[in-house]
């Protein structure tokens, strides 16, 4: 009887070591995968084309990405988090202007009626990009994609540098 118990115990220990080793390997492999890049994440947005991202973001700025079937937003934050810039598929919704707010209509990326607004250090640019879009909101154009570029803490020159660096990622 002691021999059978010893053998069962030995087999149990071997099984435990095998499972622990395999499980540990699986856990290490799961966490060893690199996080998807911003481009890879935004490419998953299947109901909008083109998907635009800036090519000129200052070194050291960290992206935070949110996506859905027909939209995305990527906010790049400077070290310290006070200065940021965001590109997003978003319906135009400029904040109400206050004292000292500058507003103008401009020609931007094929949209002759793009809206630009600046108030203090906050800037927003809204335009419709030629392309295809399924909004899932209803009653929206399907032959254009609504884009927003917004920032806080950037000069107009810095903001426009990012704006003019927008490129389709495919």
C-alpha positions as CSV (number, residue, x, y, z in Angstrom):
1,X,0.0,0.0,0.0
2,X,2.9,2.4,0.8
3,X,4.4,1.6,-2.6
4,X,1.2,2.6,-4.5
5,X,0.9,5.8,-2.5
6,X,4.6,6.7,-3.2
7,X,4.1,6.0,-6.9
8,X,0.9,8.2,-7.0
9,X,2.7,10.9,-5.1
10,X,5.7,10.7,-7.5
11,X,3.4,10.9,-10.5
12,X,1.5,13.8,-9.0
13,X,4.8,15.7,-8.4
14,X,5.9,15.1,-11.9
15,X,2.6,16.3,-13.3
16,X,2.7,19.4,-11.1
17,X,6.2,20.2,-12.3
18,X,5.2,19.8,-16.0
19,X,2.0,21.9,-15.6
20,X,3.9,24.6,-13.6
21,X,6.6,24.7,-16.3
22,X,4.1,24.8,-19.2
23,X,1.9,27.3,-17.4
24,X,4.8,29.5,-16.5
25,X,6.1,29.5,-20.1
26,X,2.6,30.3,-21.4
27,X,2.3,33.3,-19.0
28,X,5.8,34.6,-19.9
29,X,5.0,34.3,-23.6
30,X,1.7,36.2,-23.2
31,X,3.4,39.1,-21.4
32,X,6.4,38.9,-23.7
33,X,4.5,40.1,-26.8
34,X,5.1,43.7,-27.7
35,X,2.1,46.1,-27.5
36,X,0.6,46.9,-30.8
37,X,1.9,50.2,-32.3
38,X,-0.4,53.2,-32.8
39,X,-0.4,52.4,-36.6
40,X,-1.4,48.8,-36.0
41,X,-4.2,49.8,-33.6
42,X,-5.6,52.5,-35.9
43,X,-5.5,50.2,-38.9
44,X,-8.1,48.0,-37.1
45,X,-10.7,50.8,-37.6
46,X,-12.5,49.2,-40.5
47,X,-15.3,51.6,-41.3
48,X,-13.2,54.6,-42.2
49,X,-10.7,55.3,-44.9
50,X,-8.4,57.1,-45.0
51,X,-7.1,56.9,-41.5
52,X,-4.7,59.8,-40.9
53,X,-1.8,60.1,-38.4
54,X,0.8,62.8,-38.0
55,X,4.3,62.1,-39.1
56,X,5.8,65.0,-37.0
57,X,5.3,64.4,-33.3
58,X,8.1,65.6,-31.0
59,X,10.4,62.9,-29.6
60,X,9.3,61.6,-26.2
61,X,5.6,62.3,-26.6
62,X,3.5,59.3,-25.5
63,X,0.4,58.2,-27.5
64,X,-2.9,57.1,-26.0
65,X,-5.2,55.5,-28.5
66,X,-8.9,54.8,-28.5
67,X,-10.7,53.0,-31.3
68,X,-14.0,51.7,-32.4
69,X,-15.5,50.4,-35.7
70,X,-15.8,53.7,-37.3
71,X,-13.6,56.1,-35.3
72,X,-10.3,56.5,-33.5
73,X,-8.5,59.1,-31.4
74,X,-4.8,59.3,-30.7
75,X,-3.7,61.8,-28.1
76,X,0.1,62.5,-27.9
77,X,1.2,63.9,-24.6
78,X,4.5,65.7,-23.9
79,X,6.5,64.7,-20.9
80,X,4.7,66.1,-17.9
81,X,1.3,65.8,-19.6
82,X,0.5,69.6,-19.9
83,X,1.0,69.9,-23.6
84,X,-0.8,67.5,-26.0
85,X,-2.2,67.1,-29.5
86,X,-5.0,64.8,-30.6
87,X,-6.1,63.6,-34.0
88,X,-9.5,61.9,-34.2
89,X,-12.3,60.9,-36.4
90,X,-15.0,63.1,-34.8
91,X,-18.0,65.0,-35.9
92,X,-17.3,68.8,-35.9
93,X,-18.2,70.3,-32.6
94,X,-16.2,73.4,-31.8
95,X,-16.5,74.9,-28.3
96,X,-18.4,78.1,-28.0
97,X,-16.1,81.1,-28.6
98,X,-15.2,83.3,-25.7
99,X,-13.4,86.6,-25.4
100,X,-10.1,86.4,-27.3
101,X,-11.2,83.5,-29.5
102,X,-10.0,83.4,-33.1
103,X,-12.1,81.6,-35.7
104,X,-11.6,81.2,-39.4
105,X,-12.6,79.1,-42.3
106,X,-9.6,77.7,-44.3
107,X,-8.8,75.4,-47.1
108,X,-7.3,72.3,-45.6
109,X,-6.6,68.9,-47.2
110,X,-9.3,69.4,-49.9
111,X,-12.0,70.8,-47.6
112,X,-12.5,74.5,-48.5
113,X,-14.7,74.9,-45.4
114,X,-12.4,73.6,-42.7
115,X,-13.0,75.3,-39.3
116,X,-10.1,76.6,-37.2
117,X,-10.5,78.0,-33.7
118,X,-7.9,79.2,-31.2
119,X,-8.4,80.4,-27.7
120,X,-5.4,81.0,-25.5
121,X,-3.2,77.8,-25.9
122,X,-6.1,75.6,-27.1
123,X,-6.5,75.0,-30.9
124,X,-8.9,73.0,-32.9
125,X,-9.2,72.2,-36.6
126,X,-12.2,70.4,-38.1
127,X,-12.5,69.2,-41.7
128,X,-14.1,66.6,-43.9
129,X,-11.5,64.3,-45.5
130,X,-12.5,62.8,-48.9
131,X,-12.9,59.0,-48.5
132,X,-15.4,56.5,-47.2
133,X,-17.0,56.3,-43.7
134,X,-19.8,54.4,-42.0
135,X,-20.6,56.5,-39.0
136,X,-23.0,54.2,-37.2
137,X,-24.6,57.4,-35.9
138,X,-27.0,57.8,-38.7
139,X,-27.7,60.5,-41.3
140,X,-24.0,61.2,-41.9
141,X,-22.2,61.5,-45.3
142,X,-20.5,58.2,-46.4
143,X,-18.2,59.8,-49.0
144,X,-16.1,61.8,-46.5
145,X,-14.6,61.3,-43.1
146,X,-14.9,63.9,-40.3
147,X,-11.6,64.7,-38.7
148,X,-10.5,66.8,-35.7
149,X,-7.0,68.0,-34.8
150,X,-6.9,69.6,-31.3
151,X,-4.1,70.7,-29.0
152,X,-3.4,72.4,-25.8
153,X,-0.1,74.2,-25.1
154,X,1.2,74.4,-28.6
155,X,1.8,77.5,-30.7
156,X,0.0,78.0,-33.9
157,X,3.2,77.2,-35.9
158,X,3.7,73.9,-33.9
159,X,0.0,73.0,-34.4
160,X,0.1,73.6,-38.2
161,X,3.4,71.7,-38.5
162,X,1.6,68.6,-37.0
163,X,-1.5,69.3,-39.2
164,X,0.5,69.5,-42.4
165,X,2.3,66.2,-41.5
166,X,-0.9,64.1,-41.5
167,X,-0.5,61.0,-43.7
168,X,-2.8,58.1,-44.6
169,X,-1.7,54.9,-42.9
170,X,-3.6,52.7,-45.4
